[in-house]
């Protein structure tokens, strides 16, 4: 079991500037970013034993985190592609 946090900046360090720009200019991205952070924090608390829950809830949180990460990553890549052209 991995106990590392999966915050988006550490997952995509090469896109730090794009993430910052999107957070400050795109309300939808900012909301999803905050939700991703909250879910990641909840998973981390469960994995470190600070909070107890069922295996099913943990798996659902991990799936939610992955879904949010996929959406955020797609938005970052789209932003970077548009900025490069």
C-alpha positions in Angstrom: 0.0 0.0 0.0 1.4 3.3 -1.0 1.3 6.0 1.6 2.5 8.9 -0.5 0.2 11.8 -1.3 -0.8 12.2 -4.9 -1.2 16.0 -5.1 -1.4 17.2 -8.7 1.7 19.4 -8.6 3.9 16.5 -7.6 2.2 14.2 -10.1 2.8 16.7 -12.9 5.8 18.9 -12.0 6.5 19.8 -15.6 3.0 21.4 -15.7 3.2 23.5 -12.6 2.8 26.8 -14.4 -0.1 25.6 -16.5 -1.9 24.2 -13.4 -1.4 27.6 -11.6 -2.7 29.5 -14.6 -5.8 27.2 -14.9 -6.5 27.4 -11.1 -6.5 31.2 -11.3 -8.4 31.6 -14.6 -10.8 28.6 -14.9 -13.4 28.2 -12.2 -14.3 24.7 -13.3 -10.7 23.6 -13.2 -10.2 25.3 -9.8 -13.3 23.5 -8.3 -12.2 20.1 -9.7 -8.6 20.8 -8.4 -9.9 21.5 -4.9 -12.1 18.3 -5.0 -9.1 16.3 -6.2 -7.1 17.6 -3.3 -9.9 16.9 -0.8 -10.3 13.3 -2.0 -6.5 12.7 -2.1 -6.3 14.0 1.5 -9.1 11.6 2.6 -7.4 8.7 1.0 -4.1 9.6 2.6 -5.8 9.9 6.1 -7.3 6.4 5.7 -4.1 4.8 4.4 -2.0 6.3 7.3 -4.6 5.0 9.9 -5.7 8.5 11.0 -9.2 7.6 9.9 -11.0 4.2 9.6 -13.4 3.2 6.9 -14.5 0.2 4.9 -12.4 -1.2 2.1 -15.2 -0.4 -0.3 -15.2 3.3 0.7 -11.4 3.5 0.3 -11.7 1.9 -3.2 -14.5 4.3 -4.2 -12.4 7.3 -3.1 -9.4 6.0 -5.0 -11.6 5.6 -8.1 -12.9 9.1 -7.7 -9.4 10.5 -7.3 -8.3 8.7 -10.5 -11.3 10.0 -12.4 -10.6 13.6 -11.3 -6.9 13.2 -12.0 -7.7 12.0 -15.6 -10.0 15.0 -16.2 -7.6 17.5 -14.7 -4.7 16.0 -16.7 -6.7 16.3 -19.9 -7.5 19.9 -19.2 -3.8 20.7 -18.4 -2.7 19.0 -21.6 -5.3 20.9 -23.7 -4.2 24.2 -22.1 -0.6 23.4 -22.8 -1.3 22.5 -26.4 -3.2 25.7 -27.0 -0.5 27.7 -25.4 2.1 26.1 -27.6 0.3 26.9 -30.8 
